[in-house]
Amino acid sequence: MKTSEFIRKVEMLGVTTVEKDKTMLHIKRHGIEAANVSLEKTSYFQICGKLPRRLLNLIVDYAVTDISERDDD
């Protein structure tokens, strides 16, 4: 899954936003950090609490995508 596609899908969930820096995507729900996903390592992510299943599935799908297949920027 491309990074831009992941961000679009996550933000369509309504109360969820994504902030991007050089190495990580920071996923926030209601303004509180809910998860982080590495932009440099495959399958490297952190969940910071309970998430809706749909959001969790999106995070896992993106996290296991090979780095070379994510880049679209």
C-alpha positions as a printed NumPy array, in Angstrom:
array([[  0.   ,   0.   ,   0.   ],
       [  1.333,   3.428,  -0.934],
       [  1.895,   5.93 ,   1.88 ],
       [ -0.53 ,   8.49 ,   0.427],
       [ -3.208,   5.797,   0.068],
       [ -2.697,   4.718,   3.692],
       [ -2.963,   8.288,   4.984],
       [ -6.123,   8.907,   2.926],
       [ -7.787,   5.723,   4.2  ],
       [ -6.885,   6.443,   7.827],
       [ -8.117,  10.03 ,   7.668],
       [-11.412,   8.862,   6.112],
       [-12.165,   7.208,   9.46 ],
       [-13.087,  10.664,  10.75 ],
       [-11.455,  11.38 ,  14.094],
       [ -8.072,  10.042,  13.002],
       [ -5.184,  12.115,  11.638],
       [ -1.699,  11.233,  10.44 ],
       [  1.424,  13.319,  10.956],
       [  4.511,  12.416,   8.961],
       [  8.13 ,  13.091,   9.844],
       [ 11.351,  11.717,   8.33 ],
       [ 11.143,   8.253,   9.899],
       [  7.617,   7.679,  11.221],
       [  3.926,   8.156,  10.635],
       [  2.184,   9.271,  13.839],
       [ -1.473,   8.277,  13.938],
       [ -3.672,  10.287,  16.283],
       [ -7.266,   9.72 ,  17.358],
       [ -9.097,  12.595,  19.03 ],
       [ -5.722,  14.421,  19.127],
       [ -4.013,  11.661,  21.158],
       [ -1.268,   9.478,  19.714],
       [ -2.73 ,   6.048,  18.966],
       [ -0.005,   4.402,  16.885],
       [  3.297,   4.889,  15.097],
       [  4.468,   3.198,  11.903],
       [  8.045,   3.246,  10.636],
       [  8.726,   4.66 ,   7.196],
       [ 12.14 ,   2.945,   7.151],
       [ 11.481,  -0.598,   8.401],
       [  8.918,  -3.165,   7.311],
       [  6.674,  -4.579,  10.071],
       [  7.848,  -1.997,  12.608],
       [  4.941,  -0.301,  14.354],
       [  3.67 ,   0.54 ,  17.825],
       [  0.093,   0.601,  19.068],
       [ -0.58 ,   2.949,  21.989],
       [ -3.938,   1.672,  23.22 ],
       [ -7.149,   0.14 ,  22.009],
       [ -8.019,   0.829,  18.367],
       [-11.024,   0.046,  16.208],
       [-10.43 ,  -3.139,  14.221],
       [-10.635,  -1.327,  10.869],
       [ -7.867,   1.099,  11.868],
       [ -5.717,  -1.681,  13.292],
       [ -6.104,  -3.687,  10.073],
       [ -5.052,  -0.676,   7.986],
       [ -1.979,  -0.138,  10.159],
       [ -0.931,  -3.782,   9.914],
       [ -1.557,  -3.898,   6.137],
       [  0.607,  -0.82 ,   5.649],
       [  3.314,  -1.929,   8.096],
       [  3.867,  -5.258,   6.32 ],
       [  4.063,  -3.618,   2.88 ],
       [  7.625,  -3.697,   1.555],
       [  9.325,  -0.299,   1.843],
       [  9.965,  -0.153,  -1.913],
       [  6.234,  -0.541,  -2.584],
       [  5.219,   2.278,  -0.203],
       [  7.091,   5.206,  -1.682],
       [  5.01 ,   7.458,  -3.884],
       [  6.187,  10.89 ,  -2.828]])
